Amino acid sequence: MTNNDVQSDKIIHKKGSVWSYILKFGLPLVISVGLCYLLFTGIDFNEMVEIIRRDCNYGYIALGMFLSIFSHVFRALRWRIQLRALNVRPPLFFLTLSIFGTYAVNLVFPRLGEVWRSAYIARRQKAPFSAVFGSMVAERLADTVTVALITVLAFLLSSRAILSYLSQNTESYEAIASLLSSPWLWLFVVLCVAFVWWFVKRRSANPAVVRIQKIIHELWTGFAVIFKMPGKGMWLVWTLCLWGCFFIQMFVAFFAFPATTEVFKHYGTAAVLVTFALSSISMGVPSNGGIGPWQWAVIFVLGIYGVDATTAGAFANVVLGSQTMLLIVLGIFTFVCIAIDRRRSPSTNTVETTNNNIKQTKQ
């Protein structure tokens, strides 16, 4: 290979890295800003502020923030079971700090928080980064399955209210009915499943194909470990506590505004569950801490139950805003504690180690 070829490869690699960073960090920011812009252009901002000032009961918001801290502790307790199966035994306090830090980092760099917490625990416990990272991936996949189950349950319990809303909005109802009854949709689903199965099973010498197949295999392996590890019963208990805590946060928040309190009185817990389910799904959209997609999901669901967009926007912005403020405070607390811990037990250059671990995940 000539020097010119080497230089061109480096240039291509740099371009690829630039585009990779744009997709990872620029796209979520654009989505967040774009959705927030659309959100506030469809809402009377001054009226929303007045509703918050006049109607919001901040006692319930504060209670929701307090309960949120327990959800992080439950996640740490659950992750500890998976790490112990790998013979990685960090103290619960620092494991909880890693969860606090994850959400704080995700506010600035979406999805990088999970890599950061894996790198932090691996460095602190002198454990293999790939093993710790794999346990985190398994945990997140388990959360995805949990959200899917919650969503199915929510729509089964609230099918009457949803169908009533769709019947009043005939264009939406006809569009959804046409889509679900289309044979092309189901043919597309079958073809996608067949393609994924063929792609995973096929033999190829192409490095890119081999790499993707390896990632899929490792994700499945990491998820399957949950069923083989000791302490599966307690892992399930902590999962129920974690998601139960998330749900109770939403339940408590409903009493912070008169409009959402009326929704609960009229439609019961099912309305809270549907709001919780769709808001949880929205967190899968790449954005900075769910800002943008989360409010959209909540406003849409509350609209089904007759709450106007401005009032629903007031509720969504107060709930998410309070949680975001809490994550910032917990993030500051986390990084102060980590700095103190490092001074007590000095180790190798942390930034360099973390960067190396992040590079390993990219490879």
N, C-alpha and C positions, 0 to 999 in steps of 0.2 A: 504493500500500500504506500502511495506517495505522500509527501508532506501536504500537498494540496488536498488529497482525499481525507487525511486526518483532520485538517483545518475545517473542511466542509462538514465533516461528521460532528465536530465540536459546535459549529454554528447551528446545525440542525438540532442538536441536543439542547442548546441554549434556547432556541426558539420553542422547542417542545416544552421546556421547563417554564418559559414565560407563559405559554398558553395554559399549562397545567395550573400555575398560580392564579391566572385570571379566572379560570373555571372554578377553582376551589374557593377563592376569597372574593373575587370581583362579582361573580354571578349571584351569590347569596345577598351581597350588599345591594345589587341592582334590584333583585326581587323584593327585598325588604323596603327599599326606598320607593319603588314603583307601586307596591301594594298600599303602602302608607299614604302615598299621594292620592291614589284612587279612593282610598278609604275616606280621607278628609275632604275630598272634592264632592263626595256624595252625602256629606253630613254637614249640618249647620254647626260650625265649630263653637261659636259663641253660646248657642243654646246647649250644646253638650257640656261646656264648662259650667253653665248655670245649673244644669241637672246634677252634675257632680257636687257642686257647692251646696245645693239645696237638699238633695235627697240621699247622698251617700252616708251610710253608717260605717264609719271607719273602724269601729270596734270589731265588726265581722271581718274586715279586710286584715286587721292586725292579727286576729285569730288564725286566719288562713296562712299568713306569713309564718306564724309560730309553728303551725302544723307542717309547713313545708320543710322545716329543718329536720323533723322526724323522718320525712320521706328520704332524705339524703342518708341518714343514719341507717335506715332499713336497707337501702341499696348497698351500703358498705358492708352490712352484716351478710347480705346475700352473696356479694362478691367474695367475701372472706372464705365462704365454704368452697367455692370454686378454686380459689388460690391455694387453700390447704390441700386440696386434691393434687395440686402440682408441687406440694411441699414448699410453698411460699407462705410465710407466716408474719405479715406485717402487723404491728399494733393497730387496734381498732381506731384509735384517735387519728393516726396518720392516714389510715385507709379512708376515714370520713373526710379528712382534709383533701384527699385526692378527688373525692366526689364533688366537694365544694368548688375546687379549682377547675374541674372539668366544665361545669356550667359557666363559670366566670370566663374561662378561655373561649368557650363557644360563643359568647356574646360578641367577641371581637373577631375570632377566626372560627367560623362554623366547621364542625366535625373534627377540628384539630384538638379539641379538649380531650377526646377519648385517647388519642395518641399520647397527649401530654401525661395523662394519669397513668397510662401503662408504662411510659418511660420513667416517670417519677418513682413508682413502686418498684420497678425492675432495678433502677439504680440504687434506691435506698436499701433494698433487701439483697442486692447483688444476685439477682435472679435473671434467667434468660428472658430477654425482652419479648421474643416471639411467643413464648409460653404465656406470659402475662397478657400480651396483646390478644392472643387467641381466646383466653378466658373472657376478656372484655367483649370480643365479637360475639361469643356464645351468649353472653348476658344480653346484649342488644338484640340479637335474633329472638331470644326468648320474650323480650318486651314486644317485639313486632307481632309475635303469635298472640300474646296477651291482648294487645290492642285490637287485633282481628276478632278475637272471641268477644270482647266487650262491645265492639261495633255490631256484631250479629245480634247479641242480646239486646242492645239498645233499640235496634230497628224492629226487632220482634215485639218488644214491649210498646213501641210508639208508632206502629204501622198505621193505626187509625188517624192520628194527628198528621202524619206525613202525607197520607193519601188525601186527607181533607185539604191540606195546603196545596197539593198538586192539582186537585180538582178545581180549586179556585184560580189556579194559574194554568190555564188550559194549554198554553204554548209549551210550558215546561213539561207538563204531563204527556202531551202528544210526542214531544221529542224523546223523552225517556222511554215511553212505550214502544216507539218506533225502533229505537236503538236496541232494546232488549229482545224484541221479536225478530230482529234482522238475522237471517241465517249467515250473513257475511261476518257478523261479530263473532259468532260461535265457531265458524270456520277459522277465523283469525286466531282465536284462543287455542284451538286444537293445533294449528300449524306452529304457533309459538312454543307450545309445550313439546311438540315433536322436534322442533329445531333445537331447543335447549337440551333435550335428551340425546339427540344425535351429536351435538357439539361436544357434550361431556364425554361421550363414549368413543368418538372418533380418534384415530391415531394421526398425529401430525408432527412434522419436524419444524414447523413454523414457531419461532420463539414466542411470538405474541399469543398464539393460540395455546401453546403449552403453559404460558404464564397465567392466562385467564382460567384454564382448566384447573391449574394448581390452586388458584385463589378459591374457586368454587368448591374444590375438594376440601381445602383447609377450613372453609366456613362450615361445611357440613360436618366435618370431623369435630370441630370446636363445639358445635351445637349438640352433637351426639354424646359428647363427654358428660353432659348434664345428667343423662339417664344412667350412667355407669358410676358416677362418683359417690363416695360415702356422704351421708347427710342430705339425701334427696328430700326427705320429709321436711326438714327445717328450711331447706332452700325454697320449697313450695310455700311454707308458712311466711317466710320473709317476702316472697313475691306477692302474696295476698296482702300483707301489711303495707308494702310499698304502693301498690296500685289502689288499695283501700284508702290510704292516706291521700293520694292524688284526688280520688273521687270525693272524699270528705272536704278537701280544700274547695272544690267546686261547689259542693253542697252548701257549705258555710257561706261562700261568696254570694249565693243566690239571695240571702237575707240582707245583703248590704244595700239593695235598692228596692223600693216599693214595687216597681214593674216586674222584676224577676221574682219577688216574693209572691206576687199574684199568679205568675206562671206556675210556681210550685204548688200553690193552693188549689189551682184549677186542674193541672195535669199530673201532679204528683212527682215522685222520684224519677219516673221515666223521662221527664223533660230534662232533668239534671243529667241523667245518664247519656242521653243523646248529645247534649251540649258537650259533655266530657269526652264522648267517643270521637266526635268530629274535631274537637280542638286537639285531641291526642294525635289523630291522623295528620292534622295540619303541621305538627312538629316535624314530620318527615320531609316537608318542603324545605330545601336548602335556604336558610335565612339566618340572620343574626339573632339567636335566642328566640326564634319563633315570631319575632316582631313582623307584623304584616299578615302572614297567613293565619296566625292564631286569632287575631281580631276578626278577620273575614269569616272564619269558620263559626265563631261565636255569634256574630251578627246574623249570619245566614240562619242558624238554628233558632235563635230567638225570634227571628222573623216568621218562622213556621208557627210559632206559638203566639203571634200577634203583637210582638213588641216592635215599635218603630225603630228605624235604623239609628236615629240620633241617640235614643235612650240605650239601645243595645250597644252602640259605640262607646257611650259613657261607661257602661258596665265593663266591657271588654278592655278598654284602655286603663281603667283603674286597677282591675285585677292583674293584668299583665304588667302594668307599670310598677305596682307594688312588689311583685315577684322579681322583676328585673332589679329594682333597688336592693332587695334582699340579697340577690346573687352577687351584686357588686360589693356589698358589705362583707359577705362571707368570703368572697374572693380576696379582698384586702386582708382579712383575718388569716386566711389560708397562707398567703405568701409571706406574711410576717412570721407566722409559726414555722414555716419551712425554713426561712432565713435563720431563725434562732436555732432550729434543729441542726442546720448545717454548720453553724459556728461551734456547736457542742461536739459534733462528730464530723470533722473536716474530711472531705473526700476529693476525688479527682474533679476536674473542671466539669461542672454540671451542665453548663450550656453546651459544651462540646459533646458530652455524652448523650444528651437529649437529642441534639441534631443528628448524631450518628444513628440513634434508634429510629428517628423519623425517616432517615434515608433507607434504613433496612426495610421499613414497611412499604416504601415506594418501589423497592426492588422486588 
